[in-house]
Amino acid sequence: MVNIDASEDIKKLDSQNVLGSIDELPDQCLHAWEEAEKVDVPDFYKDIQNVVMCGMGGSGLGARVIESVYGSDLRLPLVRVNDYNLPGFSDIHTLVICSSYSGETEETLQNAKEAIDRKCKWMAIGSGNSLIKLAQEKGVPCYIIDAKYNPSNQPRMAIGYSIVGQLVLASKVGLFKLQKSDIDESAEIMKTIQTKSHSEITENDNPAKQLARSMYGKVIIYVSSGHLIGAMHTVNNQLNENTKNMSTDVFIPELNHHLMEGLKHPEMNPQNLFFIFADSNLYPERIKKRFTITKEVVEKNNIGYFEYTLNSINKLTQSFELIQFGAYTNFYLSMLYDTDPAPIPWVDYFKEQLGQPLGK
């Protein structure tokens, strides 16, 4: 087990500097705003009746954040696609936003080709390769990611670029309102999280390291609600890939209708499970009450849990606050497991067997 207070030990295990990408996440967001804002989206792109956002894994996280943060404010219906096919209603009145960091994601490329066949308006986000070439060939708007603040060069660690890129392009067609101050404030709160959770802060004073210690050896159940569901899924996504740890994310109120009854069996649940609750001062009072009672149920089943309370100013900043804290926590847990967070051997194995590009 690596000493998570020993910088040299961390550097030896973190072969591709994933920690560097976590440290630079606020800069990713600011850079993505600056570059994505330059993308010219024609006025006729606003003449739409619905929006479909396509992306797999880390490239699909922006759609989840938008869905969660802006759900009640969206001007048009939004459908998220994490699969090969567009919804049956997709036509000339649909805007399709295709996101693939590598530009080679099999499912997303098919989404783009289907958008062309159905005569949808569409846009692309990626670092290059087939998706961007197709967008350029068809003359459609595209945000080409220049990932200068992703030193690990891992696609999943470029989430600032992916999420903010999708936020900007979706806002350009009037799906919701987004201003530079929204991204500036989000980056600022992320930097505040860094002052408490950076690797140079010892475990005694570092909440992310302390939480990682509590998570060690456990199956993690992430719980959130409303505007934080997308951010929590982002944290869960990175726990799987960086830490190689089993986890799932569920949300209130839905989990109150079934999951709690599953806490009884198997008998090893108290030893194996650990809940992490994302609390927020922005939740409606009824949701706050549900959180309180849900924790009581978890506790009565002798299962441990941790509460992380988001206190920044609005739904978007709280989402980025949670993503930044979760990124540090997951990284430190990977160190406790003596696991280099960069390689994803089973994802690579699967893609090789499928004959799909690895997308690095």
C-alpha positions, 0 to 999 in steps of 0.5 A: 500500500502506497503512503499517500502522503509520500509524493515520490511514492505517488509519482512512481505508481502514477506512471502517466501523471493522472494526478496532473490531469486532476490538478489541471481540471479547472484549467481544462474548463477555462480553456474549453470555454475559451476554445468552444466559444469560437465555434461558429454555430449558424442561426438556422441550428436554433430552428429545432424541436429537440436535441439528442446528445451522444457519447460513451463513457467519459465523452457522454458525461457532459450530457448527464450534467446538462440533464441534471443541472438544467433539466427544469430550464431546458427550452427543448426536449433533450435525449441522451444516447449512450448506444449505437442508434438515435431515437426514432423521432430524429429528423430534420427538426433534431439537433444531434451533438456527437462527443468522442474524445478520441474521435474513433468511438464506434457507437458515436461514429454510427450516431453521426452517420445516422444523423447524416442519413436522417438529415438531422442538424449535427455537431461534433466534439473530439480531439480529431480523427474520424469524427472530426474529419467527418464533421469537417467534410460535411461542413458542420460545427465542431469543437476540436479539443486541444488538451493542453491541460491533460498531461496524462493524455487519458481521454477520461481525464479530459472531462473538463474539455468534454463537459464544458465543450458540450455545455457551450455547444448546447447553449449556443443553440439556446437550449439553456443560458450559459455565461463565462461567469458560470465557468469562472465560478466553477473553476474557482470553487474547484481550486478551493477544493484543491487547497484542501485535497491536493496531494501535498496536504497530509491525510490528517488534514485532507478530506479526500485522503480520509474518505479514500481510506474509508472506501478501501476494500468496499463496494461503493454506493453513490447517492445523489439527487436532482442537479448532482446526479450527472456529477455523481455519475462522473465520479462513479465513472472515474472510480471504475476506470482509475481505481478499478473498484466496483461501484454504482450510482443511484439517486433519491427519490427512486432508490427509496422505492426499492434499493433499501430492501436489498440491504439485508442480503447477503449477510456480508453487506455491512462488511462489503458496502459503503455509501457516499451521500452527496448532500446539497443546500440546494435540494428541495426540503422534501429531498433533504428529508428523504436523505435524512431518512435514507441514512437512518435506514443505511445505519440501521442495516449496520452499513457505513456511510459518508456525507459530503455536503456541497455548499457553493453558490449554484447547481453548476458550481456544485456539480464541478465541486463534486467532480473535483473532490471525487477525482482526488478521492478516487486517485488516492484510493487507487494509490491505496490499492497500489494501482496505477490509475492510467491503464484500463486493461479490461476495456482495452482487451474488450476493444481489441476482441471487438476489433475496435480502435483503442482510442488513445 
